[in-house]
Amino acid sequence: MFTAVLLPAITGLTGCGTPREPALSLGPDDTLKAAQRLLTDRCLTRQGLTPPHPGHPPAGAAEARRVDRALFGTSPAELTLTLPSGHVIGHHTDGCLAAAERRLYGDQRRWFQTVTTVNNLKTKAPSRDRAAYRELRSHALAEARALLTAAHAELSAGHNEITAVRKERHPS
């Protein structure tokens, strides 16, 4: 599972299982990606699905469709934004990805409109949208760091519990 693999790599553990300084210092983009991945993996797992990972595709086409629907949603795109070029961009509000966005950014509709505008118009995006982008991203980074820290603490507690049981069974 993602948590068991990524979190120790991010935070690092000493040989005795106690936390130490992060082994990797994640940049803002990687922090957000890791938190989003953790949230979507948990969401899929709660639905009895195996989260997709590179090199480990879902077991069959039917399973892949179930994972896709759970991850990206099944209803028509509820959020839409028309760019000055006339292109219409849509986004779902259901599914694990949408739930992760709400958890990280707080206001999914505002985040979608802001990120879509800023990513498509770049420096031509209105200053209020660029300011909103920075504000929402800052909020998401704080949420992501708290989420990853809590997940690491859970993982460390589980590791320490296993170590204690082993010592109990096999005293030195």
N, C-alpha and C positions, 0 to 999 in steps of 0.2 A: 504494500500500500504506500501511497505517496508520503504520508506522514512519517512512516517508519524509515523511509529512505532519505527524504530530503531534509527533514529537520535536523538529524544529527550532522549531516554534511554542512548545514548552514551554521549551526550553533557550536558544534564540536562537543565532545565529551572526553573527560580524562579517563584513564584506565579504570578508575574506581566508580565511574558513573556520575561524578559530580560535574555540574556545568562549569565551563570556563569561558573565556572570551570567545566571541564568534570565530570560527575557523575561516569563514568567508564573510566578507563585508559586502552585502548585497547593495547594489545601487537602487534607486527608487523604482525603476522599471521592473527589475527582477523581484523586488520586494512585493510589488503589486501582483506580479504574475504568480509568485509562490503562494500568496494569500488567496488569490482567485482560484488557483488550482486546488488548494486545500479545501476551500469551501465547495467547489464543484464536485470534488472527489467524495467528500462527506455526503453531499446531497444524493449523488448517484448510488452510493453504498447504502444509504437509508432506504432507497427504492429497490434494493436487492440486485443492483446492477454493478458490474465491474468497470471501474473507470478506465478509459482507454489510455494507454501509454505507448510511446514510440517502441516499436519492436514487439508489442504485445497487442495485436488487433483483437477486437471482439470475436467470440467464437461463433462465426456464421453471420450471414446477412440479416437474419431476423433479429439477432442480438444487437447488431450494429444499428439497425433502425430504431430499436427500443432505446439504446443509449443516445442516439441522435435526438430523438423526440424529447427525452428527459433532459438532455443538456440544453438544447436550443429552443424548446417549446413547440407546441403543436398548433396554437391558434394563429390567425393571421397577424401580421406585425401590427401591434397596437400603437407603437410610437413611430411617427414619420416626420420627416423634415424635408422641405423642398429647398434645394440650394439655388443660388442665383442663376446657375446654368440651366435650371429646370429639372435637373436630376432629383428624383425622389429617393430618399434613403429610409429604410424601414428597420425596425428592431422589435423583438419580442419582449413582453413583460412577464411571460411565464417561462418555466424551465429553470434549471440549476444555474445557468449563467446569469440570467436576470436576477435571481435571488442573491447571487454573489455580488452583483453590481449594487443592488439595494443595500446590502450589508456594508460594503466598503464605501460607497459614495453617498449613501443616505437618500438622496433624491434621484432615482433612476431617470426620470423624464428630463430633469434639468441636466444631468450628466450626459445623457444621450444627445440632447440638443447642443450642448456646449462642445463636447468632444467632436461631434460630427462637423460642426461649424469650423472649429479651430483646425482640425486635421485636414479639412478640404480647402479652406480659404487661406490657411497659413497666416502670413503677416497681414493679409487683407481682412482678416476676421476683425469684427468690431472690438475695440478695447474692452468693453464690458464683458464680452464673451471670453477674451483672453484672461481677464481678471477672474471670472467665474471658474474657468478651467484651472487656474492656479489654486484657487480656494478649495474646489472640490477634490482636486488631486492631493492637496495637503491633508484634507480630512481623511481621504482614503489611505494615505500613507500612515497616518496615526492609527487608523483602524487595523491596517494590515500588520503593522509592527506589534500591536497589542495581541492580535489573533495569533501570530506566529510565536510570540513569547509565551502565550498561554498554552499553545499546542506543544511547545518544547517542554514546558513545565510538566504537562501531563505525561509526555513521553519519558522524561527524566524520572518522574515519580514511579512510573511502571517499571523502568529499568532498575531503580533502587529497590523496589519491592521484590523483583526477581532475584537480585543480588542477595538480599536479606534471607530469602527462602533457601537459596543455595548454601549460604553460610550456616543456616540452621541445620540443614540436612547433612552437610559435610564440614563439621567444625575442624579448624586447623589443628 
